[in-house]
Amino acid sequence: MMENFEDNQLIETIDEEGNVIKFELFDIVEVEGREYALLLPTDAEEGEDDEIVLMRLLKDGEDYLFETIDNDEEFEKVAQYVESLEDEEE
């Protein structure tokens, strides 16, 4: 999914079934030289805990490409880093 989010904080991706899912860009973090986007679903039901979605962020010219993190080890590293940031904020 390509998106230039410097102008727009809303990101649209398409899941495996072809459904459009909208996210709000929450933050970008760098782990081991790679950038990752922290995304919040915009269609979450009121009162639900917002579950942050992690995606790998790649720059393609002026646009950005959001990729699912398929590697469990890589996902765990990023998730642990994000959790450590949350711990520091408390």
Buried (B, 14 or more C-beta within 10 A) or exposed (E): BEBEBEEEEEBEBEEEEEEEBEBBBBEEBEBEEBEBBBBBBEEEEEEEEEEBBBBBBEEEEEEBBBEEBEEEEBBEBBBEBBEEEEEEEE
